[in-house]
Amino acid sequence: AGAPAGALAVVPLCARKNSCGERWRARGGRDRYWLVMLLLGANLAGLVINFLRSAAQIAPREADALLVTLGIAFAYLATTTLFRVYPPPVALNRAPRTRLLALSEEERAIAEKIRVLMEMDKVYQEHAFSRADLAREVGVSESALSKVVNAAFGRSLPKLLNEYRVEDAKRMLADSSIPIQVIASEAGFNSLASFNRVFRDITGETPSAWRQEHTAK
């Protein structure tokens, strides 16, 4: 049962874009791919060990020891990979309730979809992610999208994307082992120069100064 269960894990990996190739090219796609391969490999190794034990090729005690070792190794690798592939969601300050109440029910539903795409799916991490991409994800026209973004979040879409990117960058800057250039790319900026400029515009500090101030505490 282990191997089929592992194989089923590939389905959600590829379902959203209907293409494993597109998931591979997406940010984090390779990490998710190898996580699934790790699951399949562990299941296969477990089946081989059980087969060898049933065929009396290895002693039951040795087989049990191998299975325990395999389980511990898989648990360690899977959990450390999951923390990298699925980091905590990034959230901005919520819009005032009066702003949301001014929206229609349909517009509030669109705003919630946008929030989930930003905070959970982290679409802003794709530096080329555009208004057309977000409109397609939400299922509305670009003009309707712009209207909801401005009304619900009180800012333009480019500014909203950059604010999420900066918040995400702050989380990564807290880990002083991550180079700033890597953080810029992971957060969705297409260059280190644009990252430094936007980060300073929003926070009033350079990424290096922010890191030094907040990691010293």
C-alpha positions in Angstrom: 0.0 0.0 0.0 3.0 2.3 0.6 4.0 2.6 -3.1 0.6 3.4 -4.4 0.2 6.0 -1.7 3.4 7.6 -2.7 2.4 7.6 -6.3 -0.8 9.3 -5.4 1.2 12.1 -3.9 2.3 13.1 -7.5 -1.3 14.0 -8.4 -1.6 17.2 -6.3 1.9 18.1 -7.4 0.9 18.3 -11.0 -2.8 19.0 -10.8 -2.9 22.8 -10.6 -1.1 23.5 -13.9 -2.0 20.1 -15.4 1.7 19.6 -16.2 4.5 18.1 -14.2 6.9 20.1 -16.5 5.3 23.4 -15.5 5.4 22.5 -11.8 9.1 21.6 -12.3 9.9 25.0 -13.8 7.8 26.8 -11.1 9.6 28.3 -8.0 9.8 25.5 -5.4 8.7 22.9 -8.0 12.0 21.1 -7.9 12.0 20.9 -4.1 8.4 19.5 -4.2 9.4 17.0 -7.0 12.3 15.7 -4.9 10.1 15.5 -1.8 7.7 13.2 -3.7 10.6 11.2 -5.1 11.9 10.8 -1.5 8.5 9.5 -0.5 8.4 7.0 -3.4 12.0 5.9 -2.7 11.3 5.3 1.0 8.2 3.3 0.2 10.1 1.2 -2.4 13.0 0.5 0.0 10.5 -0.6 2.7 8.8 -3.0 0.2 12.2 -4.4 -0.7 13.2 -5.0 2.9 9.9 -6.7 3.7 10.3 -8.9 0.6 13.8 -9.9 1.6 12.6 -10.7 5.1 9.7 -12.8 3.8 12.1 -14.6 1.5 14.4 -15.3 4.4 17.2 -13.4 2.8 17.7 -11.3 5.9 16.9 -12.0 9.6 13.7 -10.4 11.0 15.7 -8.5 13.6 17.9 -7.0 10.9 14.9 -6.1 8.8 13.2 -4.4 11.7 16.4 -2.4 12.4 16.6 -1.3 8.7 13.0 -0.3 8.7 13.4 1.8 11.8 16.5 3.5 10.4 14.7 4.1 7.1 11.8 5.6 9.0 13.9 8.0 11.1 15.9 9.1 8.0 12.8 9.7 6.0 11.1 11.7 8.8 14.2 13.9 9.2 14.6 14.6 5.5 10.9 15.1 4.9 10.4 17.6 7.7 13.5 19.6 6.9 12.5 19.7 3.2 8.9 20.7 4.1 10.1 23.7 6.1 12.0 24.9 3.1 9.3 24.1 0.5 6.3 25.3 2.6 7.5 28.2 4.8 5.0 30.1 7.0 2.5 32.3 5.2 3.4 36.0 4.8 0.6 38.4 5.9 0.3 42.2 5.6 -1.8 44.3 7.9 -5.5 43.6 7.2 -7.6 46.3 5.5 -9.9 48.3 7.7 -13.2 46.7 8.2 -15.0 49.7 6.8 -13.1 49.4 3.6 -14.2 45.7 3.2 -17.8 46.5 4.1 -17.9 49.0 1.2 -17.3 46.1 -1.2 -20.0 43.9 -2.7 -20.2 40.3 -1.7 -18.6 39.3 -5.0 -15.8 41.8 -4.6 -15.1 40.6 -1.1 -14.9 37.0 -2.4 -12.4 38.2 -5.1 -10.4 40.0 -2.4 -10.2 36.9 -0.3 -9.0 34.9 -3.3 -6.2 37.5 -3.9 -5.2 37.3 -0.2 -5.0 33.5 -0.3 -2.9 33.6 -3.5 -0.5 36.1 -1.9 -0.3 34.7 1.6 -0.5 31.0 1.0 0.5 30.4 -2.6 3.0 33.3 -2.6 2.5 34.1 -6.2 4.5 37.3 -5.7 7.7 35.1 -5.6 7.5 34.9 -9.4 9.2 38.1 -10.4 7.4 38.1 -13.8 4.0 37.6 -12.2 1.7 40.2 -13.8 -1.8 41.7 -13.5 -2.9 39.4 -16.3 -1.6 36.3 -14.4 -3.4 37.3 -11.2 -6.6 38.1 -13.1 -6.5 34.6 -14.7 -5.9 32.9 -11.3 -8.8 34.8 -9.7 -11.1 34.4 -12.8 -11.9 38.1 -13.5 -10.9 40.7 -16.0 -7.9 42.9 -15.4 -10.0 46.0 -14.9 -12.2 44.3 -12.3 -9.1 43.0 -10.6 -7.5 46.5 -10.4 -10.7 47.9 -9.0 -10.9 45.3 -6.2 -7.2 45.5 -5.4 -7.4 49.3 -5.0 -10.6 49.2 -3.1 -9.8 46.2 -0.8 -6.1 46.8 -0.2 -5.8 50.5 -0.7 -2.8 50.3 -3.0 -2.0 49.4 -6.6 -1.2 45.8 -7.6 2.6 46.5 -8.2 2.9 48.1 -4.7 0.9 45.2 -3.1 3.2 42.7 -4.7 6.3 44.5 -3.6 5.0 44.9 0.0 4.5 41.1 0.2 7.9 40.6 -1.3 9.5 42.8 1.3 7.6 41.1 4.2 8.8 37.7 2.9 12.4 39.1 2.6 12.3 40.2 6.2 11.5 36.7 7.3 14.4 35.4 5.3 16.8 38.2 6.5 16.2 37.0 10.1 18.3 33.9 9.0 21.7 35.5 8.6 23.0 32.5 6.8 21.0 33.3 3.7 22.9 35.6 1.3 21.0 38.8 0.5 21.2 38.2 -3.3 19.5 34.8 -2.8 16.8 36.4 -0.6 16.2 39.0 -3.4 15.6 36.2 -5.9 13.5 34.0 -3.6 11.3 37.0 -2.6 10.5 37.7 -6.3 12.8 40.5 -7.2 14.4 40.3 -10.6 17.6 42.0 -9.5 19.5 42.9 -6.3 19.4 46.6 -7.3 15.6 46.6 -7.5 15.4 44.7 -4.2 17.6 47.2 -2.4 15.6 50.1 -3.8 12.1 48.8 -3.0 13.2 47.5 0.4 14.5 50.9 1.3 11.4 52.7 -0.1 9.1 50.6 2.1 11.2 50.2 5.3 13.5 53.2 5.2 16.5 50.9 5.6 18.7 48.8 3.4 18.3 45.1 3.7 21.8 44.8 5.3 21.0 47.5 7.9 17.6 45.8 8.6 19.3 42.4 9.1 22.0 43.8 11.4 19.4 45.6 13.5 17.0 42.7 13.9 19.5 39.8 14.2 21.4 41.6 16.9 18.3 41.4 19.2 
